[in-house]
């Protein structure tokens, strides 16, 4: 079924085996099937300085080899993207709803992805960096995109298979309600379980049959009453978006050492493959949330898909 009137998702692919997992995630995540896709690659052309060698007679052979290498690499990535498109079509996407775009590198891979994302996209989908065990904030294209893109939501895919259940982290900020609004728009009409979680100081309360069992401590600002009010407000936003009340559970967790660790642990215990967080929470700092709960969730929840909502 065509989704030509739906929003567009920018899918950043680098041609690696790891980014193939991004394609697998999109294939398995039914809510993403309701959108058009642009499979996007920033192509690293040979620096222009190499072309100046054409003026040197002794360098003609080298220049020819350079041109041949560049042509081969471009054909290789084009073939990769066509195969990715074929996989998505086999999984139910309409061919007319998948475009391929290869752009020559201009300002840098991360900056070029961000620039492209401003062209009417609903969200950017990308994968974490390589196989490094260093913290995410240490660098890489994905890190730079997350740090610098504060305009549209980002979907950072993980290794966990789509289990049909997501966790939304709720705090007292407007970001949390925007996260609920975005989740509602994306998930309404799909059989996806939604678990709302807020970490508070004091006694744990719950809207589901379970209660938090964290024993670590952290100084948190929100009282149980304030957190309950905010989480019920987020629930109402989901219902207004068309999510069924039977799909939504909620829970307050108290006395934890690390909110991020508690969020990831709760996602694991409830079988959630996806965690949805606001970008900055309470912070009014104008640069990215390095050191905040959201950044730590991305780092600690490496197996999960994380949606970051500005």
C-alpha positions as CSV (number, residue, x, y, z in Angstrom):
1,X,0.0,0.0,0.0
2,X,1.4,3.4,-1.0
3,X,2.2,5.9,1.8
4,X,2.8,8.8,-0.5
5,X,0.9,11.2,1.8
6,X,2.9,10.2,4.9
7,X,6.0,11.7,6.3
8,X,9.5,11.0,5.1
9,X,12.2,9.2,7.1
10,X,15.8,9.9,6.3
11,X,17.7,6.6,6.5
12,X,21.5,7.2,6.7
13,X,23.4,4.2,5.4
14,X,27.2,4.0,5.1
15,X,27.4,0.7,3.1
16,X,28.7,-1.4,5.9
17,X,27.4,-4.7,7.2
18,X,26.4,-2.9,10.4
19,X,24.2,-0.4,8.6
20,X,22.5,-3.4,6.9
21,X,21.1,-4.1,10.4
22,X,19.4,-0.7,10.2
23,X,17.5,-2.0,7.1
24,X,16.6,-5.1,9.0
25,X,15.2,-3.0,11.9
26,X,13.1,-0.9,9.6
27,X,11.8,-4.0,7.9
28,X,10.7,-5.5,11.3
29,X,9.2,-2.3,12.8
30,X,5.7,-2.0,11.5
31,X,5.1,1.7,12.5
32,X,7.9,2.7,10.1
33,X,6.1,1.0,7.2
34,X,3.6,3.9,7.3
35,X,6.2,6.4,6.0
36,X,8.2,7.1,2.9
37,X,11.9,6.3,3.1
38,X,14.9,8.1,1.6
39,X,18.0,5.8,1.7
40,X,20.8,8.4,2.0
41,X,24.5,8.1,1.6
42,X,27.1,10.8,1.8
43,X,29.8,9.9,-0.8
44,X,33.4,10.7,0.0
45,X,34.8,11.8,-3.3
46,X,38.5,12.0,-4.0
47,X,39.9,15.4,-2.7
48,X,40.1,18.0,-5.5
49,X,43.9,18.3,-4.8
50,X,44.3,14.9,-6.5
51,X,42.8,16.3,-9.7
52,X,45.5,18.9,-9.9
53,X,47.9,16.1,-10.5
54,X,46.4,15.9,-14.0
55,X,48.6,18.8,-14.9
56,X,51.7,16.7,-14.1
57,X,52.6,14.3,-17.0
58,X,54.2,11.9,-14.6
59,X,51.0,11.6,-12.6
60,X,48.6,10.7,-15.4
61,X,48.6,7.0,-14.4
62,X,47.9,7.8,-10.8
63,X,45.0,10.1,-11.7
64,X,43.5,7.5,-13.9
65,X,43.7,4.9,-11.1
66,X,42.1,7.5,-8.7
67,X,39.2,8.1,-11.1
68,X,38.7,4.4,-11.5
69,X,38.7,3.8,-7.7
70,X,36.1,6.6,-7.2
71,X,33.9,5.3,-9.9
72,X,34.1,1.8,-8.5
73,X,33.2,3.0,-5.0
74,X,30.2,4.9,-6.3
75,X,28.9,1.9,-8.2
76,X,29.4,-0.2,-5.1
77,X,27.4,2.1,-2.8
78,X,24.7,2.4,-5.4
79,X,24.4,-1.4,-5.6
80,X,24.3,-1.6,-1.8
81,X,21.4,0.9,-1.6
82,X,19.5,-0.9,-4.4
83,X,19.8,-4.1,-2.5
84,X,18.6,-2.4,0.7
85,X,15.6,-1.1,-1.3
86,X,14.9,-4.6,-2.6
87,X,14.9,-6.0,1.0
88,X,12.4,-3.3,2.1
89,X,10.2,-4.0,-0.8
90,X,10.2,-7.7,0.0
91,X,9.1,-6.8,3.5
92,X,6.1,-4.8,2.3
93,X,7.2,-1.3,1.4
94,X,5.9,0.0,-1.9
95,X,8.6,0.6,-4.4
96,X,7.2,4.1,-5.0
97,X,7.7,5.0,-1.4
98,X,11.5,4.3,-1.3
99,X,14.0,6.8,-2.9
100,X,17.7,6.5,-3.1
101,X,19.9,9.6,-2.7
102,X,23.7,9.7,-3.0
103,X,25.2,13.1,-2.2
104,X,28.9,14.1,-2.6
105,X,30.4,15.1,0.7
106,X,30.3,18.8,1.2
107,X,30.6,20.1,4.8
108,X,31.3,16.7,6.4
109,X,29.3,13.5,6.7
110,X,27.5,14.4,9.9
111,X,26.8,18.0,8.8
112,X,25.6,16.8,5.4
113,X,23.1,14.4,7.0
114,X,21.8,17.1,9.3
115,X,21.5,19.5,6.4
116,X,19.5,16.9,4.4
117,X,17.3,16.2,7.4
118,X,16.0,19.8,7.3
119,X,14.3,19.1,4.0
120,X,10.9,18.1,5.3
121,X,11.7,14.8,7.1
122,X,9.8,13.3,10.0
123,X,12.9,11.7,11.6
124,X,16.4,10.6,10.9
125,X,17.3,6.9,11.2
126,X,20.9,5.9,11.8
127,X,23.0,3.4,13.6
128,X,25.5,3.7,16.4
129,X,29.2,3.9,15.6
130,X,31.1,0.8,14.7
131,X,32.0,-1.8,17.3
132,X,33.9,0.5,19.6
133,X,33.4,0.0,23.4
134,X,34.3,3.7,24.1
135,X,31.4,5.9,25.3
136,X,29.3,7.2,22.6
137,X,30.3,10.8,23.4
138,X,33.9,10.0,22.2
139,X,33.1,10.7,18.5
140,X,31.9,9.2,15.3
141,X,29.3,10.3,12.7
142,X,26.3,9.1,14.7
143,X,27.5,11.0,17.8
144,X,28.0,14.2,15.8
145,X,24.6,13.9,14.3
146,X,22.9,13.4,17.7
147,X,24.9,16.2,19.2
148,X,24.3,18.8,16.5
149,X,20.8,17.9,15.4
150,X,18.2,19.6,17.6
151,X,15.5,20.1,15.0
152,X,13.9,16.7,14.3
153,X,13.6,13.3,16.1
154,X,16.4,10.7,15.7
155,X,15.9,7.0,15.7
156,X,19.2,5.3,16.7
157,X,18.8,1.6,15.9
158,X,20.0,-1.2,18.2
159,X,20.4,-4.9,18.0
160,X,17.3,-6.0,19.9
161,X,14.7,-7.4,17.5
162,X,11.4,-5.5,17.3
163,X,9.4,-7.0,20.2
164,X,6.4,-4.7,19.8
165,X,6.9,-2.8,23.0
166,X,8.4,0.6,23.8
167,X,9.3,2.5,26.9
168,X,8.9,6.2,27.2
169,X,10.9,8.0,29.9
170,X,8.9,10.8,31.4
171,X,10.2,13.7,33.5
172,X,8.8,17.1,34.3
173,X,9.9,18.8,31.2
174,X,8.1,19.7,28.0
175,X,10.5,17.4,26.1
176,X,8.8,14.4,27.7
177,X,5.4,15.4,26.5
178,X,6.8,16.1,23.0
179,X,8.2,12.6,23.2
180,X,4.8,11.2,24.0
181,X,3.2,13.2,21.2
182,X,5.7,11.9,18.6
183,X,5.3,8.4,19.9
184,X,1.5,8.7,19.6
185,X,1.7,9.9,16.0
186,X,4.1,7.1,15.1
187,X,2.5,4.2,17.0
188,X,-1.3,4.9,16.9
189,X,-3.1,2.2,15.0
190,X,-0.4,-0.4,15.6
191,X,-0.4,-3.2,18.2
192,X,2.6,-1.7,20.2
193,X,2.7,-1.9,24.0
194,X,3.8,1.5,25.5
195,X,5.3,1.6,29.0
196,X,5.6,5.0,30.6
197,X,8.2,5.3,33.3
198,X,9.2,8.2,35.6
199,X,12.0,8.1,38.2
200,X,11.1,9.9,41.5
201,X,12.2,10.5,45.0
202,X,10.2,8.6,47.6
203,X,7.8,5.7,47.6
204,X,7.2,3.9,44.3
205,X,3.7,3.9,42.8
206,X,2.5,2.1,39.7
207,X,-0.2,1.9,37.2
208,X,0.7,-1.7,36.3
209,X,1.0,-4.8,38.3
210,X,4.8,-4.4,38.8
211,X,6.7,-1.9,41.0
212,X,10.3,-0.7,40.8
213,X,12.9,-2.7,42.7
214,X,15.9,-0.4,42.4
215,X,17.7,0.2,45.7
216,X,20.3,2.7,44.5
217,X,19.8,6.4,45.4
218,X,19.8,9.6,43.4
219,X,18.7,13.1,44.4
220,X,15.6,13.7,42.2
221,X,13.5,16.8,42.1
222,X,10.1,15.5,41.2
223,X,7.7,14.4,44.0
224,X,5.6,11.3,43.4
225,X,2.5,13.5,43.1
226,X,4.1,15.7,40.5
227,X,5.5,12.7,38.6
228,X,2.1,10.9,38.6
229,X,0.4,14.1,37.2
230,X,3.0,14.3,34.4
231,X,2.9,10.6,33.5
232,X,-0.9,10.7,33.4
233,X,-0.7,13.8,31.2
234,X,1.6,11.9,28.9
235,X,-0.8,9.0,28.8
236,X,-3.7,11.3,27.9
237,X,-1.6,12.7,25.0
238,X,-1.1,9.1,23.7
239,X,-4.8,8.4,24.0
240,X,-5.7,11.6,22.1
241,X,-3.3,10.5,19.3
242,X,-5.4,7.4,18.9
243,X,-3.4,4.9,21.1
244,X,-5.7,2.4,22.9
245,X,-5.7,2.6,26.7
246,X,-5.1,-1.1,26.8
247,X,-1.7,-0.5,25.1
248,X,-0.4,1.8,27.9
249,X,1.0,0.9,31.3
250,X,2.8,3.3,33.6
251,X,5.2,3.1,36.5
252,X,7.0,5.3,39.0
253,X,10.4,4.0,40.3
254,X,12.1,5.5,43.4
255,X,15.4,5.3,45.2
256,X,17.8,4.7,42.3
257,X,21.4,5.6,41.9
258,X,21.2,6.3,38.2
259,X,18.1,7.3,36.3
260,X,19.6,6.1,33.0
261,X,20.5,2.7,34.4
262,X,17.0,2.4,35.9
263,X,15.4,3.2,32.6
264,X,17.5,0.7,30.6
265,X,16.9,-2.0,33.3
266,X,13.2,-1.3,33.2
267,X,13.1,-1.6,29.5
268,X,14.9,-5.0,29.8
269,X,12.6,-6.2,32.5
270,X,9.5,-5.3,30.5
271,X,10.7,-6.7,27.2
272,X,10.9,-3.3,25.5
273,X,13.1,-3.2,22.4
274,X,12.8,0.6,22.1
275,X,13.4,3.5,24.5
276,X,12.0,7.0,23.8
277,X,13.6,10.0,25.5
278,X,13.4,13.7,25.3
279,X,16.6,15.4,24.0
280,X,17.6,17.6,26.9
281,X,15.1,17.0,29.7
282,X,15.3,20.0,32.2
283,X,18.6,21.4,30.8
284,X,18.6,24.8,29.3
285,X,22.2,24.5,28.1
286,X,22.4,25.3,24.4
287,X,24.6,22.4,23.5
288,X,23.9,18.7,23.6
289,X,23.0,16.7,26.7
290,X,26.5,15.3,27.4
291,X,26.3,13.8,30.9
292,X,22.5,13.9,31.1
293,X,20.1,11.1,31.4
294,X,19.3,10.9,27.7
295,X,22.9,10.7,26.7
296,X,23.5,7.9,29.2
297,X,20.5,6.0,28.0
298,X,22.0,6.0,24.5
299,X,25.3,4.8,25.8
300,X,24.0,2.2,28.2
301,X,21.2,0.9,26.1
302,X,23.4,0.0,23.2
303,X,21.2,-3.1,22.4
304,X,18.0,-1.0,22.3
305,X,16.7,1.3,19.6
306,X,16.6,4.8,21.1
307,X,14.3,7.5,19.8
308,X,15.6,11.0,20.8
309,X,12.9,13.7,20.6
310,X,13.8,17.4,20.5
